[in-house]
């Protein structure tokens, strides 16, 4: 290669580099806009949350005493029925699994 060819190739590379830099600047401009929008929306959301949340009780004020719940017949009955149904379902599932295993074992023999 001659010196002239090398200079021409150098100019082409510089032009290519300039085009790539322009593309990067355009792309980074888009990314900066998106990042700015995300930042602003995050700040707005945080501010809205702080304004709308309930204020904690002041340190000097006494906390309200919560009333204790009394015994409830229906609540206890619901709890017992839930555990009874769970146990019944577990037993039914175990029976089905055992039957399936016995059927597979019979098919193998």
C-alpha positions as a Markdown table, in Angstrom:
| # | Residue | x | y | z |
|---|---|---|---|---|
| 1 | Unk | 0.0 | 0.0 | 0.0 |
| 2 | Unk | 1.2 | 3.4 | -0.8 |
| 3 | Unk | 1.1 | 6.4 | 1.4 |
| 4 | Unk | -1.8 | 7.9 | -0.5 |
| 5 | Unk | -3.9 | 4.8 | 0.1 |
| 6 | Unk | -3.1 | 4.9 | 3.8 |
| 7 | Unk | -4.1 | 8.5 | 4.1 |
| 8 | Unk | -7.4 | 7.8 | 2.2 |
| 9 | Unk | -8.1 | 4.9 | 4.5 |
| 10 | Unk | -7.4 | 7.0 | 7.5 |
| 11 | Unk | -9.8 | 9.7 | 6.4 |
| 12 | Unk | -12.5 | 7.1 | 5.8 |
| 13 | Unk | -11.9 | 5.7 | 9.3 |
| 14 | Unk | -12.2 | 9.2 | 10.8 |
| 15 | Unk | -15.5 | 9.8 | 9.0 |
| 16 | Unk | -16.8 | 6.5 | 10.2 |
| 17 | Unk | -15.8 | 7.3 | 13.7 |
| 18 | Unk | -17.5 | 10.7 | 13.5 |
| 19 | Unk | -20.8 | 9.1 | 12.2 |
| 20 | Unk | -20.6 | 6.5 | 15.1 |
| 21 | Unk | -20.1 | 9.3 | 17.6 |
| 22 | Unk | -23.1 | 11.2 | 16.2 |
| 23 | Unk | -25.2 | 8.1 | 16.5 |
| 24 | Unk | -24.1 | 7.5 | 20.1 |
| 25 | Unk | -24.9 | 11.1 | 21.0 |
| 26 | Unk | -28.4 | 10.7 | 19.5 |
| 27 | Unk | -29.0 | 7.4 | 21.4 |
| 28 | Unk | -27.7 | 8.8 | 24.6 |
| 29 | Unk | -30.0 | 11.7 | 24.3 |
| 30 | Unk | -33.0 | 9.3 | 24.1 |
| 31 | Unk | -31.6 | 7.4 | 27.2 |
| 32 | Unk | -31.2 | 10.6 | 29.1 |
| 33 | Unk | -34.8 | 11.6 | 28.4 |
| 34 | Unk | -36.1 | 8.2 | 29.5 |
| 35 | Unk | -33.9 | 8.3 | 32.7 |
| 36 | Unk | -35.2 | 11.8 | 33.4 |
| 37 | Unk | -38.8 | 10.7 | 33.0 |
| 38 | Unk | -38.2 | 7.8 | 35.4 |
| 39 | Unk | -36.6 | 10.0 | 38.0 |
| 40 | Unk | -39.4 | 12.6 | 37.9 |
| 41 | Unk | -42.1 | 9.9 | 38.1 |
| 42 | Unk | -40.3 | 8.3 | 41.0 |
| 43 | Unk | -40.1 | 11.6 | 42.9 |
| 44 | Unk | -43.7 | 12.3 | 42.2 |
| 45 | Unk | -44.7 | 8.9 | 43.5 |
| 46 | Unk | -42.6 | 9.2 | 46.6 |
| 47 | Unk | -44.1 | 12.6 | 47.4 |
| 48 | Unk | -47.6 | 11.4 | 46.8 |
| 49 | Unk | -47.0 | 8.5 | 49.1 |
| 50 | Unk | -45.7 | 10.7 | 51.9 |
| 51 | Unk | -48.6 | 13.1 | 51.6 |
| 52 | Unk | -51.3 | 10.4 | 51.5 |
| 53 | Unk | -50.1 | 8.0 | 54.2 |
| 54 | Unk | -51.5 | 8.2 | 57.7 |
| 55 | Unk | -49.4 | 10.2 | 60.2 |
| 56 | Unk | -47.9 | 8.2 | 63.0 |
| 57 | Unk | -49.0 | 9.1 | 66.6 |
| 58 | Unk | -46.9 | 11.7 | 68.3 |
| 59 | Unk | -44.4 | 10.4 | 70.9 |
| 60 | Unk | -45.9 | 12.3 | 73.8 |
| 61 | Unk | -49.5 | 11.0 | 73.2 |
| 62 | Unk | -50.7 | 7.8 | 74.7 |
| 63 | Unk | -51.5 | 5.0 | 72.3 |
| 64 | Unk | -55.1 | 3.9 | 72.1 |
| 65 | Unk | -55.8 | 0.7 | 73.9 |
| 66 | Unk | -57.2 | -2.0 | 71.7 |
| 67 | Unk | -60.2 | -3.9 | 73.0 |
| 68 | Unk | -59.6 | -7.6 | 73.5 |
| 69 | Unk | -61.8 | -9.8 | 71.4 |
| 70 | Unk | -63.9 | -12.2 | 73.4 |
| 71 | Unk | -64.5 | -15.8 | 72.9 |
| 72 | Unk | -66.4 | -16.6 | 69.7 |
| 73 | Unk | -68.3 | -19.9 | 69.3 |
| 74 | Unk | -68.5 | -19.5 | 65.5 |
| 75 | Unk | -64.8 | -18.6 | 65.1 |
| 76 | Unk | -63.8 | -21.7 | 67.0 |
| 77 | Unk | -66.2 | -23.8 | 65.1 |
| 78 | Unk | -64.9 | -22.5 | 61.7 |
| 79 | Unk | -61.3 | -23.3 | 62.8 |
| 80 | Unk | -62.2 | -26.8 | 63.8 |
| 81 | Unk | -64.2 | -27.4 | 60.6 |
| 82 | Unk | -61.2 | -26.2 | 58.6 |
| 83 | Unk | -58.8 | -28.6 | 60.2 |
| 84 | Unk | -61.3 | -31.5 | 60.0 |
| 85 | Unk | -61.8 | -30.8 | 56.3 |
| 86 | Unk | -58.0 | -30.6 | 55.8 |
| 87 | Unk | -57.5 | -34.0 | 57.6 |
| 88 | Unk | -60.3 | -35.6 | 55.5 |
| 89 | Unk | -58.8 | -34.3 | 52.3 |
| 90 | Unk | -55.3 | -35.6 | 53.3 |
| 91 | Unk | -56.7 | -39.1 | 54.1 |
| 92 | Unk | -58.5 | -39.2 | 50.7 |
| 93 | Unk | -55.4 | -38.1 | 48.9 |
| 94 | Unk | -53.3 | -40.8 | 50.6 |
| 95 | Unk | -55.9 | -43.5 | 49.7 |
| 96 | Unk | -55.9 | -42.4 | 46.0 |
| 97 | Unk | -52.1 | -42.5 | 45.9 |
| 98 | Unk | -52.0 | -45.9 | 47.5 |
| 99 | Unk | -54.6 | -47.2 | 45.0 |
| 100 | Unk | -52.6 | -45.8 | 42.1 |
| 101 | Unk | -49.4 | -47.4 | 43.4 |
| 102 | Unk | -51.1 | -50.8 | 43.8 |
| 103 | Unk | -52.5 | -50.6 | 40.3 |
| 104 | Unk | -49.1 | -49.8 | 38.9 |
| 105 | Unk | -47.6 | -52.6 | 40.8 |
| 106 | Unk | -50.3 | -55.0 | 39.6 |
| 107 | Unk | -49.7 | -53.9 | 36.0 |
| 108 | Unk | -45.9 | -54.6 | 36.3 |
| 109 | Unk | -46.5 | -58.2 | 37.3 |
